Amino acid sequence: MKRLWLIGWCVPLGLAAQEPTFMEGATHPGAAQLYQRALITGTPWAEADADTYRVKLSSAYGLTARHALLADVEQGERGGWAGSLRLKHRFWQRDTGPIDTWRASIQIGGDWSEEQDAGIRAGVVSTTIRGRHGLNIQFDWRQAGPTGDRVAAHGSHLYRWYPARYTPTTRGAWYSVIESLNTYTETDAYIPELVLGALYEARRWAAEIAWRSGDLSEGPERERQQLAIGARYLW
């Protein structure tokens, strides 16, 4: 009975809220379910007249139990808009408990923006959940047109610090989030970034807040650091 209850608690969210703030996870909604997310990033300590805030809207629709269509729209660095459309396929899933799982997905699609030509995007991502720990690994390639291709190698660790165990009275869970973002480009070489955050996960919605370091190879300058807040919902 306890196992069935835990499965019932986790299935409505489809493990979607286990995703970290900036990188992806091998998670997507079930068939005919819609997962939506809004993320705002900015530098509140920058000069008052600086254009430092960005908005990103994401949606994922479950086509089948293992396939999902992903769409992103976000404000670009120069005020324009950019977006992507991708098909995600989960090719590996091994569940070892009501919560414990190992999943891996591939995705392919395209990016577009007002500032450059459309390009191809492809990648693979793995998510492992063991008890109170979650681990994500992502490799992503983007054809970036005149600025050169971009290759990303990201990793993250999520820790559920409350509650220690789920019970029938559990309404939500708190996670700490650590991300290592690593981008390789033809023009900028290597860009390492660190993300520290917190995530609250309920059955059908989640809220998050995170700090992003900016390019660590150029030093921890305050003007490059960002604050992010977001919300997620599963319909």
Secondary structure as the mmCIF struct_conf table of DSSP 4:
data_model
#
loop_
_struct_conf.conf_type_id
_struct_conf.id
_struct_conf.beg_label_comp_id
_struct_conf.beg_label_asym_id
_struct_conf.beg_label_seq_id
_struct_conf.end_label_comp_id
_struct_conf.end_label_asym_id
_struct_conf.end_label_seq_id
HELX_RH_AL_P HELX_RH_AL_P1 LYS A 2 CYS A 10
HELX_RH_3T_P HELX_RH_3T_P1 VAL A 11 LEU A 13
TURN_TY1_P TURN_TY1_P1 GLY A 14 LEU A 15
HELX_RH_3T_P HELX_RH_3T_P2 ALA A 16 GLN A 18
BEND BEND1 GLU A 19 GLU A 19
BEND BEND2 THR A 21 MET A 23
BEND BEND3 ALA A 26 ALA A 26
TURN_TY1_P TURN_TY1_P2 ALA A 31 ALA A 32
STRN STRN1 LEU A 34 GLY A 42
TURN_TY1_P TURN_TY1_P3 PRO A 44 TRP A 45
BEND BEND4 ALA A 46 ALA A 46
TURN_TY1_P TURN_TY1_P4 ALA A 48 ASP A 49
STRN STRN2 ARG A 54 GLY A 62
BEND BEND5 LEU A 63 ARG A 66
STRN STRN3 HIS A 67 GLN A 75
TURN_TY1_P TURN_TY1_P5 GLU A 77 ARG A 78
BEND BEND6 GLY A 79 GLY A 79
STRN STRN4 TRP A 81 ASP A 95
BEND BEND7 GLY A 97 ILE A 99
STRN STRN5 THR A 101 SER A 113
BEND BEND8 GLU A 114 GLN A 116
STRN STRN6 GLY A 119 ARG A 130
TURN_TY1_P TURN_TY1_P6 GLY A 131 ARG A 132
STRN STRN7 HIS A 133 ARG A 142
HELX_RH_3T_P HELX_RH_3T_P3 GLY A 145 THR A 147
STRN STRN8 ARG A 150 TYR A 162
BEND BEND9 ALA A 164 ARG A 165
TURN_TY1_P TURN_TY1_P7 PRO A 168 THR A 169
STRN STRN9 ALA A 173 THR A 185
TURN_TY1_P TURN_TY1_P8 GLU A 186 ASP A 188
STRN STRN10 ALA A 189 GLU A 201
BEND BEND10 ARG A 203 ARG A 204
STRN STRN11 TRP A 205 ARG A 212
HELX_RH_3T_P HELX_RH_3T_P4 LEU A 216 GLU A 218
HELX_RH_3T_P HELX_RH_3T_P5 ARG A 222 ARG A 224
STRN STRN12 GLN A 226 LEU A 234
#
